[in-house]
Amino acid sequence: CDHEFDDNSYEVKLSDGTDVEFDARGRWTEIEAGRINVLPVQLVKKLVPHKAYKELVSRKINTLVESVKRLKDGYKIEIKNAEYDEFIFSSDGKLIRVSR
């Protein structure tokens, strides 16, 4: 566990290599897969809005999520080994942008 004193945030590395970052209020801000390379499907489902998760399922990439980052007004989801690099969703799960 690392504590950043300048913004009072924390980074926790789990035994499987997964990195979890928290803000000063204790809310997760980013979760990156460790040695397993992708985040568990059930975790992704709990982290993002239902509408966003349904979009990942419809594109058959919900099993390829490498990281989820909470943005000021939404979510950034990075995909591993797919035709897409990242997805940006609004806070209610509406797809805003796809990068390839």
N, CA, C and O atoms as CSV, one atom per row, in Angstrom:
chain,resi,resn,atom,element,x,y,z
A,1,CYS,N,N,0.848,-1.169,0.000
A,1,CYS,CA,C,0.000,0.000,0.000
A,1,CYS,C,C,0.897,1.236,0.000
A,1,CYS,O,O,1.820,1.341,0.807
A,2,ASP,N,N,0.619,2.169,-0.908
A,2,ASP,CA,C,1.355,3.425,-0.969
A,2,ASP,C,C,0.397,4.572,-0.703
A,2,ASP,O,O,-0.719,4.600,-1.223
A,3,HIS,N,N,0.843,5.513,0.107
A,3,HIS,CA,C,0.047,6.692,0.425
A,3,HIS,C,C,0.704,7.895,-0.232
A,3,HIS,O,O,1.871,8.190,0.027
A,4,GLU,N,N,-0.042,8.588,-1.079
A,4,GLU,CA,C,0.437,9.813,-1.715
A,4,GLU,C,C,0.011,10.983,-0.839
A,4,GLU,O,O,-1.180,11.282,-0.745
A,5,PHE,N,N,0.947,11.635,-0.209
A,5,PHE,CA,C,0.630,12.691,0.737
A,5,PHE,C,C,0.142,13.968,0.070
A,5,PHE,O,O,-0.629,14.718,0.669
A,6,ASP,N,N,0.582,14.233,-1.176
A,6,ASP,CA,C,0.180,15.485,-1.826
A,6,ASP,C,C,-1.320,15.579,-2.070
A,6,ASP,O,O,-1.898,16.659,-1.941
A,7,ASP,N,N,-1.967,14.456,-2.425
A,7,ASP,CA,C,-3.422,14.481,-2.636
A,7,ASP,C,C,-4.155,13.508,-1.706
A,7,ASP,O,O,-5.361,13.303,-1.840
A,8,ASN,N,N,-3.430,12.923,-0.782
A,8,ASN,CA,C,-3.988,11.997,0.211
A,8,ASN,C,C,-4.666,10.780,-0.414
A,8,ASN,O,O,-5.634,10.252,0.133
A,9,SER,N,N,-4.152,10.337,-1.565
A,9,SER,CA,C,-4.695,9.145,-2.223
A,9,SER,C,C,-3.869,7.923,-1.839
A,9,SER,O,O,-2.787,8.037,-1.264
A,10,TYR,N,N,-4.401,6.762,-2.170
A,10,TYR,CA,C,-3.745,5.498,-1.847
A,10,TYR,C,C,-3.715,4.589,-3.067
A,10,TYR,O,O,-4.617,4.624,-3.904
A,11,GLU,N,N,-2.683,3.787,-3.157
A,11,GLU,CA,C,-2.607,2.740,-4.169
A,11,GLU,C,C,-2.320,1.432,-3.440
A,11,GLU,O,O,-1.387,1.342,-2.642
A,12,VAL,N,N,-3.129,0.432,-3.724
A,12,VAL,CA,C,-2.990,-0.871,-3.085
A,12,VAL,C,C,-2.709,-1.908,-4.161
A,12,VAL,O,O,-3.428,-1.989,-5.157
A,13,LYS,N,N,-1.666,-2.696,-3.958
A,13,LYS,CA,C,-1.342,-3.782,-4.881
A,13,LYS,C,C,-1.732,-5.085,-4.198
A,13,LYS,O,O,-1.236,-5.405,-3.118
A,14,LEU,N,N,-2.634,-5.841,-4.844
A,14,LEU,CA,C,-3.079,-7.111,-4.296
A,14,LEU,C,C,-2.088,-8.217,-4.624
A,14,LEU,O,O,-1.206,-8.021,-5.461
A,15,SER,N,N,-2.212,-9.357,-3.993
A,15,SER,CA,C,-1.256,-10.456,-4.176
A,15,SER,C,C,-1.217,-10.981,-5.610
A,15,SER,O,O,-0.203,-11.538,-6.031
A,16,ASP,N,N,-2.311,-10.812,-6.369
A,16,ASP,CA,C,-2.300,-11.264,-7.763
A,16,ASP,C,C,-1.785,-10.192,-8.715
A,16,ASP,O,O,-1.820,-10.370,-9.932
A,17,GLY,N,N,-1.306,-9.073,-8.158
A,17,GLY,CA,C,-0.756,-7.991,-8.972
A,17,GLY,C,C,-1.757,-6.910,-9.336
A,17,GLY,O,O,-1.374,-5.895,-9.919
A,18,THR,N,N,-3.018,-7.097,-9.012
A,18,THR,CA,C,-4.034,-6.104,-9.317
A,18,THR,C,C,-3.742,-4.822,-8.533
A,18,THR,O,O,-3.443,-4.867,-7.340
A,19,ASP,N,N,-3.833,-3.676,-9.222
A,19,ASP,CA,C,-3.650,-2.375,-8.586
A,19,ASP,C,C,-5.001,-1.708,-8.389
A,19,ASP,O,O,-5.812,-1.648,-9.312
A,20,VAL,N,N,-5.239,-1.211,-7.187
A,20,VAL,CA,C,-6.468,-0.484,-6.887
A,20,VAL,C,C,-6.056,0.863,-6.312
A,20,VAL,O,O,-5.293,0.933,-5.348
A,21,GLU,N,N,-6.573,1.940,-6.920
A,21,GLU,CA,C,-6.279,3.276,-6.434
A,21,GLU,C,C,-7.530,3.867,-5.794
A,21,GLU,O,O,-8.646,3.669,-6.272
A,22,PHE,N,N,-7.316,4.599,-4.698
A,22,PHE,CA,C,-8.400,5.229,-3.952
A,22,PHE,C,C,-8.114,6.711,-3.801
A,22,PHE,O,O,-6.959,7.116,-3.670
A,23,ASP,N,N,-9.169,7.524,-3.819
A,23,ASP,CA,C,-8.993,8.955,-3.568
A,23,ASP,C,C,-8.979,9.219,-2.069
A,23,ASP,O,O,-9.072,8.288,-1.268
A,24,ALA,N,N,-8.863,10.476,-1.694
A,24,ALA,CA,C,-8.775,10.853,-0.286
A,24,ALA,C,C,-10.031,10.502,0.497
A,24,ALA,O,O,-9.981,10.379,1.721
A,25,ARG,N,N,-11.157,10.339,-0.190
A,25,ARG,CA,C,-12.415,9.994,0.467
A,25,ARG,C,C,-12.623,8.478,0.578
A,25,ARG,O,O,-13.627,8.022,1.125
A,26,GLY,N,N,-11.671,7.710,0.059
A,26,GLY,CA,C,-11.769,6.258,0.150
A,26,GLY,C,C,-12.513,5.597,-0.995
A,26,GLY,O,O,-12.768,4.394,-0.943
A,27,ARG,N,N,-12.870,6.355,-2.033
A,27,ARG,CA,C,-13.557,5.792,-3.198
A,27,ARG,C,C,-12.524,5.304,-4.207
A,27,ARG,O,O,-11.499,5.950,-4.425
A,28,TRP,N,N,-12.804,4.157,-4.817
A,28,TRP,CA,C,-11.865,3.664,-5.825
A,28,TRP,C,C,-11.871,4.627,-7.012
A,28,TRP,O,O,-12.913,5.167,-7.384
A,29,THR,N,N,-10.706,4.829,-7.593
A,29,THR,CA,C,-10.589,5.692,-8.765
A,29,THR,C,C,-10.110,4.919,-9.987
A,29,THR,O,O,-10.407,5.288,-11.123
A,30,GLU,N,N,-9.363,3.843,-9.743
A,30,GLU,CA,C,-8.903,3.021,-10.866
A,30,GLU,C,C,-8.564,1.623,-10.365
A,30,GLU,O,O,-8.020,1.443,-9.276
A,31,ILE,N,N,-8.901,0.644,-11.191
A,31,ILE,CA,C,-8.549,-0.746,-10.897
A,31,ILE,C,C,-7.935,-1.325,-12.161
A,31,ILE,O,O,-8.557,-1.314,-13.223
A,32,GLU,N,N,-6.707,-1.834,-12.044
A,32,GLU,CA,C,-5.990,-2.427,-13.163
A,32,GLU,C,C,-5.696,-3.888,-12.862
A,32,GLU,O,O,-5.282,-4.240,-11.757
A,33,ALA,N,N,-5.917,-4.728,-13.862
A,33,ALA,CA,C,-5.646,-6.162,-13.703
A,33,ALA,C,C,-4.159,-6.386,-13.496
A,33,ALA,O,O,-3.326,-5.673,-14.055
A,34,GLY,N,N,-3.845,-7.358,-12.708
A,34,GLY,CA,C,-2.461,-7.716,-12.447
A,34,GLY,C,C,-2.013,-8.831,-13.364
A,34,GLY,O,O,-2.193,-8.767,-14.580
A,35,ARG,N,N,-1.433,-9.849,-12.771
A,35,ARG,CA,C,-0.908,-10.973,-13.552
A,35,ARG,C,C,-1.987,-11.734,-14.311
A,35,ARG,O,O,-1.685,-12.439,-15.274
A,36,ILE,N,N,-3.238,-11.600,-13.889
A,36,ILE,CA,C,-4.311,-12.308,-14.594
A,36,ILE,C,C,-4.667,-11.616,-15.911
A,36,ILE,O,O,-5.413,-12.167,-16.720
A,37,ASN,N,N,-4.133,-10.406,-16.127
A,37,ASN,CA,C,-4.262,-9.634,-17.360
A,37,ASN,C,C,-5.632,-9.026,-17.626
A,37,ASN,O,O,-5.712,-8.023,-18.336
A,38,VAL,N,N,-6.698,-9.579,-17.095
A,38,VAL,CA,C,-8.035,-9.004,-17.255
A,38,VAL,C,C,-8.758,-9.074,-15.912
A,38,VAL,O,O,-8.479,-9.937,-15.080
A,39,LEU,N,N,-9.687,-8.149,-15.723
A,39,LEU,CA,C,-10.451,-8.130,-14.484
A,39,LEU,C,C,-11.565,-9.170,-14.529
A,39,LEU,O,O,-12.117,-9.425,-15.599
A,40,PRO,N,N,-11.903,-9.769,-13.408
A,40,PRO,CA,C,-13.007,-10.731,-13.374
A,40,PRO,C,C,-14.316,-10.075,-13.835
A,40,PRO,O,O,-14.605,-8.929,-13.490
A,41,VAL,N,N,-15.086,-10.811,-14.606
A,41,VAL,CA,C,-16.337,-10.321,-15.179
A,41,VAL,C,C,-17.278,-9.787,-14.097
A,41,VAL,O,O,-17.884,-8.732,-14.281
A,42,GLN,N,N,-17.409,-10.491,-12.983
A,42,GLN,CA,C,-18.318,-10.058,-11.924
A,42,GLN,C,C,-17.867,-8.736,-11.298
A,42,GLN,O,O,-18.704,-7.942,-10.871
A,43,LEU,N,N,-16.570,-8.495,-11.240
A,43,LEU,CA,C,-16.064,-7.241,-10.712
A,43,LEU,C,C,-16.406,-6.093,-11.665
A,43,LEU,O,O,-16.889,-5.046,-11.235
A,44,VAL,N,N,-16.157,-6.295,-12.943
A,44,VAL,CA,C,-16.478,-5.270,-13.944
A,44,VAL,C,C,-17.963,-4.930,-13.894
A,44,VAL,O,O,-18.347,-3.762,-13.959
A,45,LYS,N,N,-18.779,-5.950,-13.777
A,45,LYS,CA,C,-20.232,-5.757,-13.720
A,45,LYS,C,C,-20.630,-4.879,-12.535
A,45,LYS,O,O,-21.572,-4.092,-12.639
A,46,LYS,N,N,-19.928,-5.004,-11.419
A,46,LYS,CA,C,-20.249,-4.205,-10.223
A,46,LYS,C,C,-19.658,-2.799,-10.277
A,46,LYS,O,O,-20.172,-1.890,-9.626
A,47,LEU,N,N,-18.588,-2.611,-11.043
A,47,LEU,CA,C,-17.908,-1.319,-11.078
A,47,LEU,C,C,-18.581,-0.287,-11.975
A,47,LEU,O,O,-18.590,0.903,-11.662
A,48,VAL,N,N,-19.138,-0.741,-13.078
A,48,VAL,CA,C,-19.681,0.200,-14.072
A,48,VAL,C,C,-21.205,0.152,-14.096
A,48,VAL,O,O,-21.802,-0.833,-13.661
A,49,PRO,N,N,-21.838,1.209,-14.603
A,49,PRO,CA,C,-23.301,1.197,-14.718
A,49,PRO,C,C,-23.796,0.044,-15.601
A,49,PRO,O,O,-23.090,-0.407,-16.503
A,50,HIS,N,N,-25.003,-0.415,-15.329
A,50,HIS,CA,C,-25.593,-1.542,-16.048
A,50,HIS,C,C,-25.592,-1.306,-17.562
A,50,HIS,O,O,-25.286,-2.214,-18.335
A,51,LYS,N,N,-25.929,-0.113,-17.972
A,51,LYS,CA,C,-25.987,0.222,-19.398
A,51,LYS,C,C,-24.608,0.063,-20.051
A,51,LYS,O,O,-24.509,-0.436,-21.172
A,52,ALA,N,N,-23.565,0.478,-19.370
A,52,ALA,CA,C,-22.201,0.343,-19.890
A,52,ALA,C,C,-21.810,-1.131,-19.973
A,52,ALA,O,O,-21.216,-1.569,-20.958
A,53,TYR,N,N,-22.144,-1.880,-18.945
A,53,TYR,CA,C,-21.811,-3.307,-18.952
A,53,TYR,C,C,-22.524,-4.027,-20.089
A,53,TYR,O,O,-21.938,-4.889,-20.744
A,54,LYS,N,N,-23.788,-3.676,-20.326
A,54,LYS,CA,C,-24.541,-4.284,-21.431
A,54,LYS,C,C,-23.880,-4.000,-22.775
A,54,LYS,O,O,-23.887,-4.852,-23.664
A,55,GLU,N,N,-23.313,-2.816,-22.926
A,55,GLU,CA,C,-22.598,-2.472,-24.164
A,55,GLU,C,C,-21.369,-3.365,-24.337
A,55,GLU,O,O,-21.097,-3.836,-25.441
A,56,LEU,N,N,-20.632,-3.601,-23.263
A,56,LEU,CA,C,-19.467,-4.487,-23.328
A,56,LEU,C,C,-19.885,-5.906,-23.691
A,56,LEU,O,O,-19.228,-6.563,-24.498
A,57,VAL,N,N,-20.980,-6.378,-23.096
A,57,VAL,CA,C,-21.485,-7.727,-23.384
A,57,VAL,C,C,-21.906,-7.822,-24.848
A,57,VAL,O,O,-21.594,-8.807,-25.517
A,58,SER,N,N,-22.611,-6.811,-25.352
A,58,SER,CA,C,-23.102,-6.859,-26.738
A,58,SER,C,C,-21.951,-6.903,-27.736
A,58,SER,O,O,-22.102,-7.451,-28.828
A,59,ARG,N,N,-20.813,-6.339,-27.380
A,59,ARG,CA,C,-19.628,-6.373,-28.249
A,59,ARG,C,C,-18.732,-7.577,-27.944
A,59,ARG,O,O,-17.680,-7.753,-28.558
A,60,LYS,N,N,-19.165,-8.399,-26.988
A,60,LYS,CA,C,-18.444,-9.615,-26.584
A,60,LYS,C,C,-17.032,-9.310,-26.085
A,60,LYS,O,O,-16.079,-10.023,-26.400
A,61,ILE,N,N,-16.918,-8.249,-25.309
A,61,ILE,CA,C,-15.609,-7.875,-24.764
A,61,ILE,C,C,-15.646,-7.713,-23.245
A,61,ILE,O,O,-14.676,-7.237,-22.654
A,62,ASN,N,N,-16.736,-8.097,-22.614
A,62,ASN,CA,C,-16.821,-7.970,-21.154
A,62,ASN,C,C,-15.804,-8.855,-20.437
A,62,ASN,O,O,-15.529,-8.637,-19.257
A,63,THR,N,N,-15.244,-9.842,-21.122
A,63,THR,CA,C,-14.223,-10.713,-20.528
A,63,THR,C,C,-12.806,-10.227,-20.833
A,63,THR,O,O,-11.833,-10.888,-20.469
A,64,LEU,N,N,-12.684,-9.074,-21.499
A,64,LEU,CA,C,-11.384,-8.565,-21.921
A,64,LEU,C,C,-11.025,-7.225,-21.279
A,64,LEU,O,O,-10.178,-6.498,-21.799
A,65,VAL,N,N,-11.650,-6.898,-20.172
A,65,VAL,CA,C,-11.422,-5.600,-19.532
A,65,VAL,C,C,-10.116,-5.645,-18.738
A,65,VAL,O,O,-9.940,-6.456,-17.829
A,66,GLU,N,N,-9.226,-4.762,-19.108
A,66,GLU,CA,C,-7.909,-4.679,-18.475
A,66,GLU,C,C,-7.911,-3.701,-17.298
A,66,GLU,O,O,-7.249,-3.935,-16.287
A,67,SER,N,N,-8.663,-2.601,-17.439
A,67,SER,CA,C,-8.738,-1.630,-16.349
A,67,SER,C,C,-10.028,-0.820,-16.443
A,67,SER,O,O,-10.610,-0.655,-17.515
A,68,VAL,N,N,-10.449,-0.324,-15.289
A,68,VAL,CA,C,-11.599,0.568,-15.205
A,68,VAL,C,C,-11.150,1.779,-14.398
A,68,VAL,O,O,-10.626,1.646,-13.292
A,69,LYS,N,N,-11.363,2.961,-14.969
A,69,LYS,CA,C,-10.993,4.197,-14.289
A,69,LYS,C,C,-12.243,5.056,-14.133
A,69,LYS,O,O,-12.995,5.267,-15.085
A,70,ARG,N,N,-12.448,5.544,-12.920
A,70,ARG,CA,C,-13.571,6.442,-12.665
A,70,ARG,C,C,-13.112,7.854,-13.014
A,70,ARG,O,O,-12.155,8.368,-12.437
A,71,LEU,N,N,-13.799,8.466,-13.955
A,71,LEU,CA,C,-13.502,9.830,-14.359
A,71,LEU,C,C,-14.398,10.805,-13.607
A,71,LEU,O,O,-15.317,10.398,-12.895
A,72,LYS,N,N,-14.128,12.069,-13.769
A,72,LYS,CA,C,-14.940,13.097,-13.121
A,72,LYS,C,C,-16.420,12.955,-13.488
A,72,LYS,O,O,-17.299,13.154,-12.650
A,73,ASP,N,N,-16.680,12.610,-14.746
A,73,ASP,CA,C,-18.059,12.530,-15.223
A,73,ASP,C,C,-18.364,11.229,-15.967
A,73,ASP,O,O,-19.195,11.212,-16.875
A,74,GLY,N,N,-17.695,10.143,-15.585
A,74,GLY,CA,C,-17.955,8.870,-16.257
A,74,GLY,C,C,-16.904,7.814,-15.959
A,74,GLY,O,O,-16.317,7.774,-14.877
A,75,TYR,N,N,-16.684,6.956,-16.956
A,75,TYR,CA,C,-15.771,5.824,-16.786
A,75,TYR,C,C,-14.949,5.632,-18.045
A,75,TYR,O,O,-15.433,5.845,-19.157
A,76,LYS,N,N,-13.699,5.227,-17.862
A,76,LYS,CA,C,-12.820,4.847,-18.968
A,76,LYS,C,C,-12.498,3.372,-18.773
A,76,LYS,O,O,-12.006,2.970,-17.719
A,77,ILE,N,N,-12.777,2.576,-19.787
A,77,ILE,CA,C,-12.540,1.133,-19.712
A,77,ILE,C,C,-11.539,0.751,-20.793
A,77,ILE,O,O,-11.784,0.969,-21.980
A,78,GLU,N,N,-10.419,0.186,-20.383
A,78,GLU,CA,C,-9.408,-0.264,-21.331
A,78,GLU,C,C,-9.589,-1.749,-21.589
A,78,GLU,O,O,-9.831,-2.537,-20.675
A,79,ILE,N,N,-9.466,-2.111,-22.868
A,79,ILE,CA,C,-9.711,-3.480,-23.323
A,79,ILE,C,C,-8.393,-4.108,-23.766
A,79,ILE,O,O,-7.552,-3.434,-24.362
A,80,LYS,N,N,-8.213,-5.382,-23.479
A,80,LYS,CA,C,-6.996,-6.104,-23.850
A,80,LYS,C,C,-7.284,-7.081,-24.982
A,80,LYS,O,O,-8.294,-7.785,-24.975
A,81,ASN,N,N,-6.376,-7.110,-25.956
A,81,ASN,CA,C,-6.450,-8.072,-27.060
A,81,ASN,C,C,-7.789,-8.053,-27.790
A,81,ASN,O,O,-8.402,-9.101,-27.998
A,82,ALA,N,N,-8.225,-6.902,-28.166
A,82,ALA,CA,C,-9.481,-6.777,-28.903
A,82,ALA,C,C,-9.275,-5.735,-30.000
A,82,ALA,O,O,-8.220,-5.105,-30.078
A,83,GLU,N,N,-10.274,-5.562,-30.831
A,83,GLU,CA,C,-10.169,-4.562,-31.884
A,83,GLU,C,C,-10.346,-3.148,-31.336
A,83,GLU,O,O,-10.185,-2.174,-32.072
A,84,TYR,N,N,-10.676,-3.031,-30.051
A,84,TYR,CA,C,-10.855,-1.744,-29.399
A,84,TYR,C,C,-9.779,-1.539,-28.347
A,84,TYR,O,O,-9.310,-2.497,-27.731
A,85,ASP,N,N,-9.389,-0.281,-28.142
A,85,ASP,CA,C,-8.430,0.044,-27.077
A,85,ASP,C,C,-9.136,0.459,-25.804
A,85,ASP,O,O,-8.848,-0.048,-24.720
A,86,GLU,N,N,-10.087,1.411,-25.954
A,86,GLU,CA,C,-10.771,1.899,-24.769
A,86,GLU,C,C,-12.163,2.422,-25.088
A,86,GLU,O,O,-12.469,2.810,-26.215
A,87,PHE,N,N,-12.979,2.416,-24.069
A,87,PHE,CA,C,-14.344,2.931,-24.146
A,87,PHE,C,C,-14.493,4.003,-23.087
A,87,PHE,O,O,-14.002,3.852,-21.969
A,88,ILE,N,N,-15.170,5.085,-23.436
A,88,ILE,CA,C,-15.498,6.129,-22.488
A,88,ILE,C,C,-17.019,6.158,-22.353
A,88,ILE,O,O,-17.739,6.268,-23.346
A,89,PHE,N,N,-17.497,6.059,-21.112
A,89,PHE,CA,C,-18.923,6.074,-20.822
A,89,PHE,C,C,-19.237,7.253,-19.906
A,89,PHE,O,O,-18.394,7.675,-19.114
A,90,SER,N,N,-20.451,7.781,-20.018
A,90,SER,CA,C,-20.907,8.808,-19.088
A,90,SER,C,C,-21.176,8.159,-17.735
A,90,SER,O,O,-21.120,6.935,-17.610
A,91,SER,N,N,-21.462,8.961,-16.740
A,91,SER,CA,C,-21.706,8.423,-15.406
A,91,SER,C,C,-22.957,7.556,-15.340
A,91,SER,O,O,-23.087,6.731,-14.436
A,92,ASP,N,N,-23.890,7.732,-16.296
A,92,ASP,CA,C,-25.092,6.889,-16.320
A,92,ASP,C,C,-24.946,5.693,-17.273
A,92,ASP,O,O,-25.894,4.928,-17.452
A,93,GLY,N,N,-23.759,5.528,-17.886
A,93,GLY,CA,C,-23.493,4.359,-18.715
A,93,GLY,C,C,-23.672,4.554,-20.200
A,93,GLY,O,O,-23.568,3.594,-20.963
A,94,LYS,N,N,-23.937,5.770,-20.631
A,94,LYS,CA,C,-24.097,6.047,-22.068
A,94,LYS,C,C,-22.723,6.062,-22.735
A,94,LYS,O,O,-21.791,6.695,-22.239
A,95,LEU,N,N,-22.604,5.360,-23.863
A,95,LEU,CA,C,-21.340,5.309,-24.595
A,95,LEU,C,C,-21.051,6.663,-25.205
A,95,LEU,O,O,-21.879,7.217,-25.928
A,96,ILE,N,N,-19.873,7.199,-24.912
A,96,ILE,CA,C,-19.473,8.508,-25.436
A,96,ILE,C,C,-18.474,8.355,-26.569
A,96,ILE,O,O,-18.605,9.002,-27.608
A,97,ARG,N,N,-17.469,7.494,-26.371
A,97,ARG,CA,C,-16.409,7.370,-27.373
A,97,ARG,C,C,-15.770,5.989,-27.321
A,97,ARG,O,O,-15.660,5.370,-26.263
A,98,VAL,N,N,-15.353,5.529,-28.493
A,98,VAL,CA,C,-14.600,4.271,-28.612
A,98,VAL,C,C,-13.303,4.583,-29.326
A,98,VAL,O,O,-13.320,5.247,-30.362
A,99,SER,N,N,-12.184,4.124,-28.804
A,99,SER,CA,C,-10.893,4.282,-29.462
A,99,SER,C,C,-10.428,2.917,-29.934
A,99,SER,O,O,-10.601,1.906,-29.252
A,100,ARG,N,N,-9.843,2.914,-31.100
A,100,ARG,CA,C,-9.334,1.666,-31.681
A,100,ARG,C,C,-7.831,1.679,-31.733
A,100,ARG,O,O,-7.222,0.713,-32.192
